[in-house]
Amino acid sequence: MPHPITAAILAGQAILKIYENDFDVYSKSDSSPLTEADLQAHKVIVAELEKTGIPILSEEGKDIPFSERSKWKQFWMVDPLDGTKEFVKRNGEFTVNIALIEDGRPVFGVIYVPVEKTLYVGEVGKGAVKFVNIHTVDDWKNAEGVALPMPHHRDHLVVVGSRSHMSPETEAFIANLQSLTPPNFPTSKPPNLQTPKPPHILSKGSSLKLCMVAEGTADVYPRFSPTMEWDTAAGDAICRAAGCEVVQYPSMKPMVYNKEELLNSWFVVRRLVV
């Protein structure tokens, strides 16, 4: 039976075969990098998800006119290799992202981290889970995951930002957190800080930043530089399933998907369960 988790793991395996050898790097029309791993992962995922009969919108797929997409009530949103810059740097911080979108909302998401063999899965209304040591599809089928968020006890905020795309606006937002103390911290339910301390700032590549907020190792992820819908859809679903939220900034309204223009607005990911 076709399954998005199967697709993500198989794509991760295809990516690692290229990652472990020499590979060429090309430039797309927007000057962003592209490798054979992006293309191979796309082929693997599409081959699996096509069996579901649900339309697919992938970063590395063909351009689909909005006149056609706007009629979709349900579709797969795919980023075959999120974090190509991290892939090229060989730092392991890249992921496979697959989300199911219904009426503009992400309702299911899977993120696979090939190098770490870690799998994040979330279904809105049912919860989110993290699996470790997932090398194969059989590993996942026989694994028992840990529910997200996991408990974390600390006396400081943890802010995570992009390793390759930190903007001045994002840096200013993070700097402003230095002066914020509960209940002024921008979450509906701030962490229980007895003696507020300056936030710890972490850097991470790809959709791993959303995963960190979902699992509780980070409290907030501000992003005030360009991203596309396929960069965030899977992580958004996992965060929502874990009791967090991904909101547009500064309106603080939920993110919306399958817009005519697939560019995301600025956004903030924040924990609401602590």
C-alpha positions in Angstrom: 0.0 0.0 0.0 1.5 3.4 -1.0 2.4 5.6 2.0 4.1 9.0 2.3 6.4 7.7 5.1 7.6 4.9 2.7 8.2 7.5 0.1 10.2 9.7 2.4 12.4 6.9 3.6 13.0 5.5 0.1 13.9 9.1 -1.0 16.3 9.4 1.9 18.1 6.2 0.8 18.4 7.5 -2.7 19.8 10.8 -1.4 22.4 9.1 0.7 23.8 7.1 -2.2 24.6 10.3 -3.9 25.7 12.1 -0.7 28.3 9.5 0.0 30.0 10.0 -3.3 31.1 12.9 -5.5 28.3 14.9 -7.0 27.8 17.9 -9.3 26.0 21.1 -8.3 23.9 23.0 -10.7 22.1 26.4 -10.4 18.3 26.8 -10.9 16.8 29.9 -12.5 16.7 31.6 -9.1 20.4 30.8 -8.5 19.6 28.3 -5.8 21.6 25.0 -5.9 20.3 21.8 -7.5 21.9 18.3 -7.3 21.2 14.9 -8.7 20.0 14.0 -5.3 17.1 16.5 -5.5 16.0 15.0 -8.8 16.4 11.3 -7.7 14.4 12.0 -4.5 11.7 13.6 -6.5 11.4 10.6 -8.8 11.2 8.2 -5.9 8.6 10.1 -4.1 6.4 10.7 -7.1 6.6 7.0 -8.1 5.2 6.1 -4.6 2.6 8.9 -4.2 1.2 8.6 -7.7 -0.3 5.3 -6.5 -2.6 7.3 -4.1 -4.4 9.1 -6.9 -3.9 12.4 -5.1 -2.3 15.3 -7.0 1.3 16.1 -6.3 3.0 19.5 -6.1 6.8 19.1 -5.8 9.6 21.7 -5.8 11.3 19.7 -8.5 8.2 18.9 -10.5 6.6 20.7 -13.4 4.9 24.1 -12.9 1.2 23.5 -12.4 -1.0 26.5 -13.3 -3.0 28.0 -10.4 -6.1 27.5 -12.5 -5.6 23.8 -12.1 -4.3 23.8 -8.6 -7.1 26.0 -7.3 -9.5 23.1 -7.9 -7.6 20.7 -5.7 -9.3 20.0 -2.4 -6.5 17.7 -1.4 -2.9 17.3 -2.6 0.6 16.2 -1.6 3.1 19.1 -1.1 6.7 17.8 -1.5 10.2 19.1 -1.0 12.3 16.1 -2.1 15.5 17.6 -0.6 15.0 20.5 1.8 18.4 22.1 2.6 20.3 21.6 -0.6 22.9 24.1 0.6 23.4 22.0 3.7 23.7 18.9 1.5 26.4 20.6 -0.6 28.2 21.6 2.6 27.9 18.0 3.8 26.8 18.9 7.3 23.9 16.5 7.3 21.2 19.1 8.0 18.9 18.3 5.1 15.5 16.6 5.0 12.8 15.0 2.9 9.5 16.8 3.4 6.0 15.5 2.5 2.7 17.1 3.5 -0.9 16.4 2.8 -2.8 19.6 2.2 -6.6 19.8 2.5 -8.4 23.1 1.7 -5.3 25.1 2.2 -4.3 23.6 5.5 -1.5 21.0 6.3 -3.2 18.0 7.9 -0.4 15.4 7.8 3.3 15.8 7.6 6.4 13.6 7.4 10.0 14.7 7.7 12.9 12.3 7.3 16.5 13.1 8.2 18.6 10.7 6.1 21.9 11.2 7.8 20.5 11.1 11.4 18.1 8.3 10.4 15.4 10.2 12.3 11.7 10.4 11.3 9.1 13.0 12.3 5.4 12.3 11.7 2.4 14.4 12.6 -1.3 14.2 11.9 -3.4 17.2 13.0 -5.9 16.1 15.6 -4.0 12.8 16.4 -0.6 14.0 17.5 3.0 13.9 16.4 5.7 11.3 16.9 9.5 11.1 16.5 11.3 7.8 15.5 15.0 7.2 15.7 17.3 4.6 14.0 15.1 4.4 10.9 17.3 3.0 8.2 14.6 1.2 6.2 10.8 1.1 5.7 10.8 -2.1 7.8 12.5 -0.2 10.7 9.7 2.3 10.7 7.0 -0.4 10.6 8.5 -2.1 13.6 9.5 1.0 15.5 7.8 2.6 18.5 8.0 6.4 18.4 8.1 9.0 21.1 5.2 11.4 21.3 5.9 15.1 20.8 6.6 17.4 22.4 9.0 15.7 24.7 9.4 17.1 28.2 12.2 19.7 28.5 13.0 21.7 31.7 15.1 24.8 31.4 15.4 28.3 32.7 15.9 30.1 29.4 14.2 30.4 26.0 15.7 28.6 23.1 15.5 30.4 19.7 16.4 28.6 16.5 17.3 30.3 13.3 18.4 29.4 9.8 22.0 28.4 9.3 22.1 29.7 5.7 19.4 32.3 5.5 19.5 34.5 8.6 18.2 38.0 7.7 18.7 41.3 9.5 15.0 41.4 10.4 15.2 37.9 12.0 18.3 39.0 13.9 16.4 42.1 15.2 13.4 39.9 16.3 15.8 37.6 18.2 17.6 40.6 19.8 14.2 41.9 21.0 13.6 38.7 22.8 16.5 39.6 25.1 14.2 42.2 26.7 11.1 40.1 26.9 10.1 38.2 29.9 6.9 36.2 30.6 4.1 37.0 30.0 5.5 39.2 27.2 7.1 36.4 25.4 5.2 35.9 22.2 3.4 32.6 22.9 0.0 32.0 24.3 1.5 30.0 27.1 5.1 31.0 27.9 7.7 28.6 29.4 7.8 28.5 33.2 10.8 30.6 33.8 11.5 31.3 37.5 14.4 33.7 36.7 14.3 34.8 33.1 17.6 34.6 31.3 18.8 35.7 27.9 17.6 33.2 25.2 20.0 30.7 23.8 20.4 31.1 20.0 20.8 28.0 17.9 21.3 27.6 14.1 20.0 24.7 12.1 19.4 24.0 8.4 16.3 23.0 6.5 13.0 22.0 8.2 14.9 20.7 11.2 14.1 24.1 12.8 10.4 23.3 12.8 11.1 19.8 14.1 13.0 21.4 17.0 10.0 23.5 18.1 7.7 20.5 17.7 9.8 18.3 19.8 10.4 20.9 22.5 14.2 21.5 22.1 13.4 25.0 20.9 10.7 27.5 21.9 10.5 29.8 18.9 11.7 29.9 15.3 11.3 33.3 13.5 11.8 33.4 9.7 11.8 36.8 8.1 13.4 35.8 4.8 12.0 34.1 1.7 10.7 30.5 1.9 8.3 28.5 -0.3 5.3 26.6 0.7 7.0 23.2 0.2 9.7 24.4 2.7 7.3 24.6 5.6 4.2 22.5 4.8 5.3 19.2 6.4 6.9 20.9 9.4 3.8 23.0 9.8 1.6 19.9 10.0 4.0 18.3 12.5 4.0 21.4 14.6 0.3 21.8 14.6 -0.1 18.1 15.6 2.4 18.6 18.5 0.4 21.5 19.9 2.5 24.3 18.4 1.7 26.8 15.7 3.2 28.3 12.6 1.8 31.8 12.0 2.3 34.6 9.5 4.1 37.6 10.9 3.0 40.2 11.9 -0.7 39.2 11.4 -0.2 36.0 13.5 -2.7 34.2 11.4 -2.2 30.6 10.4 -0.2 29.8 7.3 -2.2 29.1 4.2 -1.1 26.8 1.4 -1.8 26.4 -2.3 -1.9 30.2 -2.9 -1.5 31.5 -6.4 1.9 32.7 -5.4 3.7 29.9 -3.6 6.0 32.2 -1.7 5.5 32.2 2.0 5.0 35.3 4.1 7.3 35.9 7.0 6.4 33.6 9.8 7.0 32.6 13.4 6.9 29.0 14.8 6.1 28.9 18.5 5.4 26.4 21.2 2.1 26.5 22.9 2.6 23.3 25.0 5.4 23.5 27.5 
